[in-house]
Amino acid sequence: MRVIAGSARRLLLKTVEGMETRPTTDRIKETLFNMLQNDLYGARFLDLFAGSGAIGIEALSRGAKEAVFVDKGDGQISCIRENLKITHLDEKALVMSSDVIEAVKRLDRAGNPFDFIFMDPPYRMDLPKKVLEALKDTCLVDEETLIIVEEALEADFSWVCALGYEIVKSKEYKTNKHVFLRKKEN
């Protein structure tokens, strides 16, 4: 796994040992960031269920001004910190060892919206719904925030409208997909 583009281009990233995480492939990561590229410069990026940190690191490498990485496993946190050092992007990053819902509450107290929120939770566990419920009344999300959820291909997102979000687009791959959401305007 490597950084695709930007200041840390071609640097190899470490991955988390074991089967707890499944890194986003370079091909899918490249497709995702080709869609986001024009809006990344100077952005605030939140990487939930960050794993190795590869997605948030790609955002920083491509010009995001800061990224917050949230995961709760010791292996994941250590891997994120190591990858940030390898890429020399650690000064632009905050790494939170926390449950995602608890991290959302703590970040909400800080009071700043994110431009991008990316989440790649374990598939088929209803976690996107729980996280979107936690985010909906926080200051972390405004009408400009783009939320990207990576989930299994067959995952249903028909429930997002009831939570006050709208699907902007969906990009399907062989076994998974990215669903792009925004908060509905009041």
C-alpha positions, 0 to 999 in steps of 0.5 A: 500500500502506498501514497498515490499522489501529492507531497508523500507520493510513492511512499510505502505505508505500513498496514495493520497486522491481522484480519481486523482491518481491510485496507482500501486498495490503491486502485479504489483509493485513487478513484476516490481521490480523483473525485475529491481532488479539486476540493481537498486543498486547505480542507479539514478531513476526518478519517473514522475507523482509520485503520492504517490511516491511508485515506487521511494520509492521502488527503494530507498528501494532496493538500488537506490542511489537517486530518483527524484519525480515529480508531480504537485498536492499539495496533491501528493507532501505532500504525497510523502514527508510524505512517504519519512519521514515514510521510512527514505529515504528523504535524498536520494530524491529530490521532485519537485512540477512541471509540468513534461515537465517543470521538464524535462527541469530543470533537463536537465540543471543539466546535469546528466543521469538517470539509470531508468525513470518511468512514470505513467501518467493519461491513454489515454491522449497521455502524454507518447508521450509528455514526451518522445519527451521532454526527447529525446534530453536531457542529462537525457537519454542515451543508458543505461537509461531504461524508463518504461511507465505504460499505459492502456492495449490497448495503442499503442506504435508503434510511439516510433521508430520515436522518436528514442526509441526502445521497449525492452519488454512489460509486460501486466497485467489485465488492464494495462501494462509496456512498457520498452524502450531504446534510440536507439544507433546512 
